[in-house]
Amino acid sequence: MAAARITLFTRPGCHLCDTAREVVNAVAAECAVGVQEVDITTDPDLLAKYWDKIPVTLVDGQPHDVFFVDAERLRQALTS
């Protein structure tokens, strides 16, 4: 698997996270990039920072989307 270019912050029981995960994984497979998923409940700092914003996606460590992931926008970020 390629190095992770996408980071997806999630938490258990989050239905928006489930949807975002599907989009992120599909686009990552198309673009042959890796995904790192991080459960914010395992880190107090991440939990405080992202509790009311998840899912959050980063591309190459930079903020990309909050709440919803637009597949085309993500694809463009990965290919530009």
Phi and psi restraints in degrees (value plus and minus 20) as a CYANA .aco file:
   2 ALA   PHI     -87.8   -47.8
   2 ALA   PSI     140.5   180.5
   3 ALA   PHI     -79.6   -39.6
   3 ALA   PSI     126.5   166.5
   4 ALA   PHI     -87.7   -47.7
   4 ALA   PSI     101.4   141.4
   5 ARG   PHI    -125.9   -85.9
   5 ARG   PSI     -38.9     1.1
   6 ILE   PHI    -132.4   -92.4
   6 ILE   PSI     111.3   151.3
   7 THR   PHI    -134.4   -94.4
   7 THR   PSI     111.3   151.3
   8 LEU   PHI    -139.9   -99.9
   8 LEU   PSI      94.1   134.1
   9 PHE   PHI    -109.4   -69.4
   9 PHE   PSI     107.0   147.0
  10 THR   PHI    -158.9  -118.9
  10 THR   PSI     157.1   197.1
  11 ARG   PHI    -167.7  -127.7
  11 ARG   PSI     133.1   173.1
  12 PRO   PHI     -80.5   -40.5
  12 PRO   PSI     124.0   164.0
  13 GLY   PHI      60.6   100.6
  13 GLY   PSI     -12.5    27.5
  14 CYS   PHI    -113.5   -73.5
  14 CYS   PSI      89.7   129.7
  15 HIS   PHI     -88.6   -48.6
  15 HIS   PSI     -51.2   -11.2
  16 LEU   PHI     -86.0   -46.0
  16 LEU   PSI     -54.3   -14.3
  17 CYS   PHI     -85.4   -45.4
  17 CYS   PSI     -59.2   -19.2
  18 ASP   PHI     -81.0   -41.0
  18 ASP   PSI     -64.4   -24.4
  19 THR   PHI     -86.5   -46.5
  19 THR   PSI     -65.5   -25.5
  20 ALA   PHI     -80.3   -40.3
  20 ALA   PSI     -61.0   -21.0
  21 ARG   PHI     -78.7   -38.7
  21 ARG   PSI     -63.1   -23.1
  22 GLU   PHI     -81.6   -41.6
  22 GLU   PSI     -66.1   -26.1
  23 VAL   PHI     -84.7   -44.7
  23 VAL   PSI     -68.7   -28.7
  24 VAL   PHI     -80.1   -40.1
  24 VAL   PSI     -66.7   -26.7
  25 ASN   PHI     -84.5   -44.5
  25 ASN   PSI     -58.0   -18.0
  26 ALA   PHI     -85.9   -45.9
  26 ALA   PSI     -67.5   -27.5
  27 VAL   PHI     -87.1   -47.1
  27 VAL   PSI     -59.8   -19.8
  28 ALA   PHI     -81.3   -41.3
  28 ALA   PSI     -60.4   -20.4
  29 ALA   PHI     -85.3   -45.3
  29 ALA   PSI     -63.0   -23.0
  30 GLU   PHI     -80.0   -40.0
  30 GLU   PSI     -60.4   -20.4
  31 CYS   PHI    -113.8   -73.8
  31 CYS   PSI     -19.8    20.2
  32 ALA   PHI      35.3    75.3
  32 ALA   PSI      28.7    68.7
  33 VAL   PHI    -142.1  -102.1
  33 VAL   PSI     138.9   178.9
  34 GLY   PHI    -108.2   -68.2
  34 GLY   PSI     139.1   179.1
  35 VAL   PHI    -147.6  -107.6
  35 VAL   PSI     115.3   155.3
  36 GLN   PHI    -134.5   -94.5
  36 GLN   PSI     101.1   141.1
  37 GLU   PHI    -121.8   -81.8
  37 GLU   PSI     112.9   152.9
  38 VAL   PHI    -143.2  -103.2
  38 VAL   PSI     102.5   142.5
  39 ASP   PHI    -101.9   -61.9
  39 ASP   PSI      92.3   132.3
  40 ILE   PHI     -86.4   -46.4
  40 ILE   PSI     -38.4     1.6
  41 THR   PHI     -93.9   -53.9
  41 THR   PSI     -27.6    12.4
  42 THR   PHI    -112.3   -72.3
  42 THR   PSI     -22.7    17.3
  43 ASP   PHI    -159.9  -119.9
  43 ASP   PSI      95.4   135.4
  44 PRO   PHI     -76.7   -36.7
  44 PRO   PSI     -56.5   -16.5
  45 ASP   PHI     -88.2   -48.2
  45 ASP   PSI     -64.2   -24.2
  46 LEU   PHI     -85.4   -45.4
  46 LEU   PSI     -59.3   -19.3
  47 LEU   PHI     -80.0   -40.0
  47 LEU   PSI     -66.0   -26.0
  48 ALA   PHI     -85.8   -45.8
  48 ALA   PSI     -58.3   -18.3
  49 LYS   PHI     -94.1   -54.1
  49 LYS   PSI     -59.7   -19.7
  50 TYR   PHI    -134.0   -94.0
  50 TYR   PSI     -20.9    19.1
  51 TRP   PHI     -67.6   -27.6
  51 TRP   PSI     -67.5   -27.5
  52 ASP   PHI    -118.9   -78.9
  52 ASP   PSI      -4.4    35.6
  53 LYS   PHI    -141.0  -101.0
  53 LYS   PSI     -27.8    12.2
  54 ILE   PHI     -94.6   -54.6
  54 ILE   PSI     135.3   175.3
  55 PRO   PHI     -93.9   -53.9
  55 PRO   PSI     130.2   170.2
  56 VAL   PHI    -142.6  -102.6
  56 VAL   PSI     114.3   154.3
  57 THR   PHI    -136.4   -96.4
  57 THR   PSI     122.7   162.7
  58 LEU   PHI    -139.3   -99.3
  58 LEU   PSI     125.3   165.3
  59 VAL   PHI    -140.5  -100.5
  59 VAL   PSI     101.3   141.3
  60 ASP   PHI      33.2    73.2
  60 ASP   PSI      17.9    57.9
  61 GLY   PHI      62.2   102.2
  61 GLY   PSI     -21.9    18.1
  62 GLN   PHI    -124.9   -84.9
  62 GLN   PSI     121.2   161.2
  63 PRO   PHI     -74.8   -34.8
  63 PRO   PSI     118.1   158.1
  64 HIS   PHI    -145.8  -105.8
  64 HIS   PSI     -81.8   -41.8
  65 ASP   PHI    -157.2  -117.2
  65 ASP   PSI     132.7   172.7
  66 VAL   PHI    -149.6  -109.6
  66 VAL   PSI     118.3   158.3
  67 PHE   PHI      54.8    94.8
  67 PHE   PSI     -74.2   -34.2
  68 PHE   PHI    -149.8  -109.8
  68 PHE   PSI     129.0   169.0
  69 VAL   PHI    -133.8   -93.8
  69 VAL   PSI     101.3   141.3
  70 ASP   PHI    -109.0   -69.0
  70 ASP   PSI      97.7   137.7
  71 ALA   PHI     -79.1   -39.1
  71 ALA   PSI     -64.3   -24.3
  72 GLU   PHI     -86.6   -46.6
  72 GLU   PSI     -62.1   -22.1
  73 ARG   PHI     -82.9   -42.9
  73 ARG   PSI     -60.8   -20.8
  74 LEU   PHI     -85.8   -45.8
  74 LEU   PSI     -64.8   -24.8
  75 ARG   PHI     -78.1   -38.1
  75 ARG   PSI     -63.8   -23.8
  76 GLN   PHI     -83.6   -43.6
  76 GLN   PSI     -60.2   -20.2
  77 ALA   PHI     -83.8   -43.8
  77 ALA   PSI     -54.1   -14.1
  78 LEU   PHI    -100.6   -60.6
  78 LEU   PSI     -41.8    -1.8
  79 THR   PHI    -127.5   -87.5
  79 THR   PSI     -24.0    16.0
